[in-house]
């Protein structure tokens, strides 16, 4: 139960940071974005390795997809800031 709550909270935090990133065009708090995305990625991969039940597996996959999208937005944002 704790794992599912932790994954839901991490997913929610990632979604909040994704929406915050959409509004700003500067790289003010990019380090916080990287830390949050990396934490979500590590936790979801860890819970995929030690999966207990189907619900935990589903939450881990959803969190992994959200973290991957967040990482891709970070890379795109840095590329746009540096090269454009």
PyMOL commands that set and color helices and strands:
alter all, ss='L'
color gray80, all
select helices_A, chain A and resi 2-23+30-49+54-83
alter helices_A, ss='H'
color red, helices_A
deselect
rebuild
show_as cartoon
